[in-house]
Amino acid sequence: MAEFTSSSITIEAAPNEVMAVIADFARYPDWTGEVKEAQVLKTDAQGRAEQVRLVMDAGAIKDDQTLGYTWTGDHEVSWTLVKSQMLRALDGSYILKAAGDGATEVTYQLTVDVKIPMLGMIKRKAEKVIIDRALAGLKKRVEEPK
């Protein structure tokens, strides 16, 4: 990944519980604001998503995109853009680290390159908003009573 935006949050759950929510793409519309539809197109030998189609609505930007996912052990997943109507590139990752007392530190890294011209400062601000909203949604989803 080239220049990326990154943020972290601590979630009161074990890493495997957090990763289970991240890997459950069908439920993304329940906890992410921008994802309106998610469909796993291809899975790996362990049954984890390798390609996912996401229909996004982030206000000014609406997109139908396909992302390719790479799983590194049970504590990291990264993705890259396969195809999109609005984006030239979308690279990101969730990195999970045990934080003691059953908590998990989740770091989200993201690089977005849109097809429309955009100042670097505005693009990084948009990346930061996307990351912060995703982390807050993930935390709420994982920590909500079952």
C-alpha positions, 0 to 999 in steps of 0.5 A: 500500500502506498500512502494510507490513512490509519486509525485504531480503536479498542473493542471489548471482545476477543480477536476471534469475535471481532474477526467473526463480525468482519468476516460476516459480509452478509451482515455489513448492511446492518452495521455499516452506514455505506454498505447497502448490499454485500454478496460473497462471490468466491471463497477460499478453502477455509470458506473465507471470502476471497471476492465480495461485491459491495453496493455502496451509498456514501451520499455523494458517492454511490458505487458498485464494487468488487473487492479481493480479500487476503486473510493472514492468519486469524488476526489480519484481513486486507483487500484490494479493488477488483472493479468499480464504477467510481474508484481507481483503487481501494486498498485496506486492511483490518489488523487485530491485536489482543489488548489484554482483559479480553479486549482487541485493538483494531487498526484500520488502514485505507487508501482510496483513489477516485476517478474524479479529481480530488485534492489529496487533503480532501481525499485523506479527510474522506478516508479518515471519516470512512475509517472512523465510521467503520471502526465505530460501527464495528465496535458497536456491532461486536459489543452489542448484547447478543 
